[in-house]
């Protein structure tokens, strides 16, 4: 597996790049700036002294002169006056041959320490004087500037050392900050790695510097854990409900088979055959519906069909046994000609579970099933949503399957408590999808 660097390592790496860039920029700016200033300074001095010479010697005869020293403010060993050489023979040793230079050409001349560590700016000029024109070499001593540049380099080295020290201190501070910010994340990761797969309890915020991003991460993870826990609970409840739905018809089938072996009465045998057919039909419908929930909706499943009162009566009457020995009446009311888009087996499971839930909860009173073009309402006079008996909880698990079927076909499902409207019981509302 490819090694992934830590946040501290990445912080150090990127900060080092920035530090190197800053030092490089600092050094290059100094180098370029000093060089540019030196050339600008030399060029300006050459221009100023050339203009002075043109004014000063325009009316003077320079015949027989080898060189002319121009005045300067202060003289010293490192600040000699500008000189105009008229005779190339008296040029100091190491100077270039002016005959190899072009008019107005400028050069910078530096001598090695063996020759005295001096520096000059040279310019070949044309000097009119006394009615004649002379080719002259204007020489400006730049040793003072070079000397100052050396001192400036020393000062710059101190500044660079201070800058490096500040960068090191900054890196230390940044690493400390990175450690404080990443330590809670590392602890969070260690906590998750040490948790067992079955531990779905919320995770507390790790100790340390709590940032907004860390709090959001922990909150999102806990929400995800909650969804997983709810999904597992729903799956367990669905499994309990599925086993109940399959066990009941299987027990009916087993009992009918046992009774068939003990009787030869044709009427009795026919009755048990009907029970077997009904039980196998319920199992087939239930399994078909479960399998359909795992597949994509096909066009054939959405073929519209009209609900009849007889079909609704048959679905409700299949659960009549839940009302044995109960003073409860029920009826079905169909308004108009409602059209649905759902397979018959899935619809029977859907409505059957809602009716079964109502029959199991109500102890006395009525159960009304009202169907119109907008949906189905199953209203009972039982204890309501906040007063369910323990006996009704097993059938309430069937509402999980009801919600799944409604979700698959774009229907809506809602349970409302009738106490809000001043009566007892609850109402299950199944809404048909709105047609475009």
PyMOL commands that set and color helices and strands:
alter all, ss='L'
color gray80, all
select helices_A, chain A and resi 7-56+88-90+98-100+113-115+143-194+212-260+266-292+299-302+309-317+320-323+344-361+390-396+398-409+418-421
alter helices_A, ss='H'
color red, helices_A
select strands_A, chain A and resi 67-69+83-85+106-110+119-129+132-141+305-306+327-334+339-340+364-371+375-380+412-417+426-431
alter strands_A, ss='S'
color yellow, strands_A
deselect
rebuild
show_as cartoon
